[in-house]
Amino acid sequence: MAPLLTSYSVDKSPKVYDEYKFTLPELYREMAKEELREDDAVREKALSEMRHWIAENPYIFKCRTDAKFLLRFLRYRQFSVPMACEALERYLTVRELYPSWFKNLDYTDDVMKQIFHNGPFTLLGWDTTGRMVGLSRFSRFDGDNHSPSQDARFMALVMETMLESEEFQIGGCNILLDFQDSTVNNFEKWSTSDLKIMMEAYSHAYPLRYGDIHSAALPKYGVPVIDTFLSFANPKMREKISCYSTVDEMEKYFESPLKPAMYGGTLNLEEANRSLWKRFEEYHDVVVGLDRMEIDMDYYSSRWNFEGATPDEIAAGAMFKRLRMC
């Protein structure tokens, strides 16, 4: 088991933190400098400022303040402390507003086990650029027996577990979406409200750095649902999406060592899934421990009015045309 390297700001008394040491390969040090403006001096100063802000914030009662957690947000916002603090607030708020979606992220839960064994998401590994590569097979999300919030909770488990990896924080991720064999039920169970909440997490609340997003074989009956889903995304995320009529067209975007056998490669998906399960085991206490964080919901629920969010109709129309061409 990984040591519990988390600390929580429970009161306003001064704290002593272990000195942070950058221990990743040189590839990530260079990437952090070039893409995130991160170096030792910038990192130390930003961590100090962010911890001070949390300690002085009357609306945050309890929050992780260890370096690995705060660096999620600082790296996400390229070490702009005000923007990182805002990102942290948004993240904490969405977790509290929708606890059935984003809390109790316990991989030993029976439903989480069921979803995992269905195989809707596989961590394929890291590519040569240092980015995590994930494969999502949409048909593997049970359209009949699992609710949108249960599917979302599983993906939140994946996101929280991966965000404990500094390689993931710095390198971000490339995602391949395979809609092959999806049924009407896979799409119809998602309401507009469900889609809005999910995209709030993917596009706004979680500090995820996206690289390329490749999508293939989306059936016509799924287009309106995915189009609505993407209408709630931020513009930068939409720009990263490419779609293809068939999975064959998408296969060239798998690097050879990360190409699953079912797509003509050599990677064993069962072994890759076992690796993800080991990560769940390793970070179980840390991920479940996130539920200890507390904020003033009267204040934040009025400040971040997620329910009032509206889709980007113009972008939705443009994306719809793109998807119909797939």
C-alpha positions as CSV (number, residue, x, y, z in Angstrom):
1,M,0.0,0.0,0.0
2,A,1.1,3.5,-0.7
3,P,1.8,5.7,2.3
4,L,-0.9,8.2,3.1
5,L,0.8,11.4,2.1
6,T,-2.1,13.7,2.7
7,S,-2.6,16.4,5.2
8,Y,-5.7,18.4,5.9
9,S,-6.2,22.0,6.9
10,V,-8.6,21.5,9.8
11,D,-7.8,24.7,11.7
12,K,-5.9,27.9,11.1
13,S,-2.7,27.0,13.1
14,P,0.7,27.1,11.3
15,K,1.8,23.8,9.8
16,V,5.1,22.3,8.9
17,Y,5.3,20.5,5.5
18,D,7.8,18.1,4.3
19,E,10.0,19.5,1.6
20,Y,8.7,18.6,-1.9
21,K,11.1,16.8,-4.2
22,F,10.7,16.3,-7.9
23,T,11.5,12.7,-8.5
24,L,10.0,12.1,-12.0
25,P,12.1,11.3,-15.1
26,E,13.7,14.2,-17.0
27,L,11.0,14.0,-19.6
28,Y,8.5,15.3,-17.1
29,R,10.8,18.0,-15.7
30,E,11.2,19.4,-19.2
31,M,7.5,19.1,-20.0
32,A,6.6,20.8,-16.7
33,K,8.9,23.7,-17.6
34,E,7.8,24.1,-21.2
35,E,4.1,23.5,-20.9
36,L,3.3,24.5,-17.3
37,R,6.0,27.1,-16.5
38,E,7.0,24.9,-13.5
39,D,10.4,24.9,-11.8
40,D,11.6,24.4,-8.3
41,A,11.3,28.1,-7.3
42,V,7.9,28.6,-9.0
43,R,6.5,25.5,-7.4
44,E,7.7,26.3,-3.9
45,K,6.3,29.9,-4.0
46,A,3.0,28.8,-5.5
47,L,2.5,26.0,-2.9
48,S,3.2,28.4,-0.1
49,E,0.7,31.0,-1.5
50,M,-2.0,28.4,-2.1
51,R,-1.7,27.0,1.4
52,H,-1.9,30.4,2.9
53,W,-5.0,31.1,0.8
54,I,-6.7,27.9,2.1
55,A,-5.8,28.7,5.7
56,E,-7.3,32.2,5.4
57,N,-10.4,31.1,3.5
58,P,-13.4,31.2,5.9
59,Y,-15.5,29.0,3.5
60,I,-13.1,26.1,3.3
61,F,-13.3,24.2,6.6
62,K,-11.1,21.1,5.8
63,C,-9.0,20.5,2.7
64,R,-6.0,18.5,1.7
65,T,-2.9,20.7,1.7
66,D,-0.2,18.2,0.7
67,A,1.9,19.1,-2.3
68,K,0.7,16.3,-4.5
69,F,-3.0,17.4,-4.1
70,L,-2.4,21.1,-4.6
71,L,-0.1,20.6,-7.6
72,R,-3.1,19.0,-9.4
73,F,-4.6,22.5,-9.6
74,L,-1.4,24.5,-10.0
75,R,-0.3,22.4,-12.9
76,Y,-3.8,22.5,-14.4
77,R,-3.7,26.3,-14.3
78,Q,0.0,26.7,-15.3
79,F,0.9,27.9,-11.8
80,S,-1.5,30.9,-11.8
81,V,-2.3,30.8,-8.1
82,P,-5.6,32.7,-8.3
83,M,-6.8,30.4,-11.1
84,A,-5.7,27.3,-9.3
85,C,-7.6,28.4,-6.2
86,E,-10.7,29.0,-8.2
87,A,-10.3,25.5,-9.8
88,L,-10.0,24.0,-6.3
89,E,-13.2,25.7,-5.2
90,R,-15.1,24.5,-8.2
91,Y,-13.8,20.9,-7.7
92,L,-14.8,20.9,-4.0
93,T,-18.2,22.4,-4.8
94,V,-19.1,19.8,-7.5
95,R,-18.2,17.0,-5.2
96,E,-20.4,18.3,-2.4
97,L,-23.3,19.2,-4.7
98,Y,-23.4,15.7,-6.2
99,P,-22.1,13.2,-3.6
100,S,-23.7,10.2,-5.3
101,W,-21.6,11.0,-8.3
102,F,-18.3,12.0,-6.9
103,K,-18.0,10.7,-3.3
104,N,-17.6,7.3,-1.7
105,L,-15.2,6.3,-4.4
106,D,-14.5,2.8,-3.0
107,Y,-13.4,0.2,-5.5
108,T,-14.5,-2.6,-3.1
109,D,-18.2,-1.4,-3.5
110,D,-20.2,-4.2,-5.3
111,V,-21.4,-1.8,-8.1
112,M,-17.9,-0.4,-8.7
113,K,-16.6,-4.0,-9.0
114,Q,-19.4,-4.8,-11.5
115,I,-18.7,-1.8,-13.7
116,F,-14.9,-2.5,-13.6
117,H,-15.3,-6.1,-14.6
118,N,-17.5,-5.0,-17.5
119,G,-14.4,-3.2,-18.8
120,P,-15.7,0.2,-19.9
121,F,-12.3,1.9,-19.3
122,T,-8.8,0.6,-19.6
123,L,-5.5,2.3,-18.7
124,L,-3.3,1.3,-21.7
125,G,-0.2,3.0,-20.3
126,W,2.0,6.0,-21.2
127,D,3.0,6.9,-24.7
128,T,6.4,8.2,-25.8
129,T,5.4,11.8,-25.2
130,G,4.7,11.0,-21.5
131,R,0.9,11.2,-21.7
132,M,-1.4,8.6,-20.3
133,V,-3.5,6.7,-22.9
134,G,-6.9,5.5,-21.9
135,L,-9.4,3.4,-23.9
136,S,-13.1,3.7,-23.2
137,R,-15.5,1.2,-24.8
138,F,-18.9,2.8,-24.4
139,S,-20.9,-0.4,-25.0
140,R,-19.3,-1.8,-21.8
141,F,-21.3,0.7,-19.7
142,D,-24.4,-1.3,-18.8
143,G,-27.3,0.4,-20.4
144,D,-29.9,-1.5,-18.3
145,N,-28.5,-2.2,-14.8
146,H,-26.4,0.8,-13.9
147,S,-27.6,4.4,-13.5
148,P,-25.7,7.4,-14.9
149,S,-24.6,8.4,-11.4
150,Q,-23.1,4.9,-10.9
151,D,-21.2,5.0,-14.2
152,A,-20.1,8.6,-13.3
153,R,-18.9,7.4,-9.8
154,F,-16.8,4.7,-11.4
155,M,-15.2,7.3,-13.8
156,A,-14.6,9.6,-10.8
157,L,-12.8,6.7,-9.1
158,V,-10.6,6.4,-12.2
159,M,-9.9,10.2,-12.3
160,E,-9.1,10.6,-8.6
161,T,-6.8,7.6,-8.7
162,M,-5.0,8.8,-11.8
163,L,-4.7,12.3,-10.4
164,E,-2.5,10.9,-7.6
165,S,0.0,10.2,-10.3
166,E,2.3,13.2,-11.0
167,E,3.0,11.8,-14.4
168,F,-0.7,12.2,-15.1
169,Q,-0.8,15.7,-13.6
170,I,2.0,16.9,-15.9
171,G,1.6,14.8,-19.0
172,G,-2.2,14.7,-19.1
173,C,-4.0,12.1,-21.2
174,N,-4.9,11.0,-24.7
175,I,-8.3,9.3,-24.9
176,L,-9.7,6.8,-27.4
177,L,-13.4,6.3,-27.4
178,D,-14.9,3.3,-29.1
179,F,-18.7,3.4,-29.6
180,Q,-18.8,0.1,-31.5
181,D,-21.6,-2.2,-30.4
182,S,-23.3,0.5,-28.3
183,T,-27.0,0.1,-28.0
184,V,-29.9,2.5,-27.8
185,N,-30.1,1.8,-24.0
186,N,-26.4,3.0,-23.6
187,F,-27.5,6.4,-24.7
188,E,-31.2,6.8,-23.7
189,K,-30.6,6.4,-19.9
190,W,-28.7,9.8,-19.9
191,S,-30.9,12.8,-19.3
192,T,-29.9,16.4,-20.2
193,S,-29.3,17.1,-16.5
194,D,-27.1,14.0,-16.2
195,L,-25.1,15.0,-19.2
196,K,-24.6,18.5,-17.8
197,I,-23.4,17.2,-14.4
198,M,-21.0,14.8,-16.1
199,M,-19.5,17.4,-18.4
200,E,-19.2,19.8,-15.6
201,A,-16.8,17.3,-14.0
202,Y,-14.9,16.4,-17.2
203,S,-14.6,19.9,-18.6
204,H,-14.7,22.3,-15.7
205,A,-14.4,20.8,-12.2
206,Y,-11.7,18.1,-12.3
207,P,-8.2,19.3,-13.1
208,L,-7.7,17.2,-16.2
209,R,-5.2,18.1,-18.9
210,Y,-6.4,16.6,-22.2
211,G,-4.3,15.9,-25.2
212,D,-6.0,14.3,-28.2
213,I,-9.5,12.7,-27.9
214,H,-10.2,10.2,-30.7
215,S,-13.8,8.9,-31.2
216,A,-15.0,6.2,-33.5
217,A,-18.1,4.3,-34.7
218,L,-20.7,6.6,-33.0
219,P,-24.1,5.3,-34.2
220,K,-26.6,7.7,-35.6
221,Y,-29.0,7.2,-32.6
222,G,-26.2,8.3,-30.3
223,V,-25.4,11.5,-32.0
224,P,-28.0,13.7,-30.3
225,V,-26.9,12.5,-26.9
226,I,-23.2,13.1,-27.5
227,D,-23.9,16.4,-29.2
228,T,-25.8,17.6,-26.1
229,F,-23.0,16.3,-23.9
230,L,-20.4,18.2,-25.8
231,S,-22.5,21.4,-25.9
232,F,-21.6,21.7,-22.1
233,A,-17.9,21.3,-22.8
234,N,-15.5,24.2,-22.8
235,P,-14.2,25.3,-26.2
236,K,-10.7,24.0,-25.7
237,M,-11.9,20.5,-25.0
238,R,-14.1,20.5,-28.1
239,E,-11.2,21.5,-30.3
240,K,-9.3,18.4,-29.2
241,I,-11.9,15.9,-30.4
242,S,-11.5,14.0,-33.7
243,C,-14.1,11.5,-34.9
244,Y,-14.1,8.6,-37.4
245,S,-16.7,6.5,-39.0
246,T,-15.0,3.2,-38.1
247,V,-12.6,1.9,-35.5
248,D,-10.2,0.9,-38.2
249,E,-9.7,4.6,-38.9
250,M,-8.9,5.3,-35.3
251,E,-6.5,2.4,-34.9
252,K,-3.5,4.3,-36.3
253,Y,-3.6,6.5,-33.2
254,F,-2.6,3.6,-30.9
255,E,1.2,3.5,-30.4
256,S,2.4,0.0,-31.1
257,P,3.1,-1.1,-27.5
258,L,-0.2,0.3,-26.4
259,K,-2.4,-1.2,-29.1
260,P,-4.7,-3.9,-27.7
261,A,-4.9,-7.3,-29.3
262,M,-8.5,-6.8,-30.2
263,Y,-7.4,-3.9,-32.5
264,G,-4.6,-5.8,-34.1
265,G,-1.9,-5.1,-31.5
266,T,-0.2,-7.1,-28.8
267,L,-1.4,-5.4,-25.6
268,N,-3.4,-7.8,-23.3
269,L,-6.4,-5.9,-22.0
270,E,-6.9,-8.2,-19.1
271,E,-3.3,-7.5,-17.9
272,A,-3.9,-3.7,-18.4
273,N,-7.1,-3.9,-16.3
274,R,-5.3,-5.8,-13.6
275,S,-2.8,-2.9,-13.5
276,L,-5.6,-0.4,-13.0
277,W,-7.1,-2.5,-10.3
278,K,-3.7,-2.5,-8.5
279,R,-3.8,1.3,-8.6
280,F,-7.2,1.3,-7.1
281,E,-5.8,-0.9,-4.3
282,E,-2.7,1.3,-3.8
283,Y,-4.6,4.6,-3.5
284,H,-7.8,3.3,-1.8
285,D,-7.2,5.1,1.5
286,V,-6.2,8.3,-0.2
287,V,-9.1,8.4,-2.5
288,V,-11.8,7.4,0.1
289,G,-10.1,10.0,2.4
290,L,-11.1,12.8,0.0
291,D,-14.6,12.7,1.6
292,R,-13.1,14.3,4.7
293,M,-12.9,17.6,3.0
294,E,-15.5,20.2,4.0
295,I,-16.7,23.5,2.7
296,D,-19.5,26.1,3.4
297,M,-22.1,24.9,1.0
298,D,-24.4,27.8,1.6
299,Y,-21.7,30.1,0.2
300,Y,-20.5,27.9,-2.6
301,S,-23.8,26.6,-3.9
302,S,-24.8,30.2,-4.6
303,R,-21.5,31.1,-6.1
304,W,-21.2,28.1,-8.5
305,N,-24.7,27.7,-9.9
306,F,-24.1,24.6,-12.0
307,E,-27.8,23.9,-12.3
308,G,-28.1,27.2,-14.2
309,A,-25.5,26.4,-16.8
310,T,-26.8,26.4,-20.4
311,P,-25.4,24.7,-23.4
312,D,-23.4,26.4,-26.0
313,E,-26.0,26.2,-28.8
314,I,-23.7,27.5,-31.6
315,A,-20.9,25.1,-30.7
316,A,-23.5,22.3,-30.3
317,G,-24.7,22.9,-33.9
318,A,-21.2,22.8,-35.2
319,M,-20.3,19.7,-33.3
320,F,-23.5,18.0,-34.4
321,K,-22.5,18.6,-38.1
322,R,-19.0,17.2,-37.4
323,L,-20.5,14.1,-35.7
324,R,-22.9,13.4,-38.5
325,M,-20.0,13.3,-40.9
326,C,-18.4,10.5,-38.9
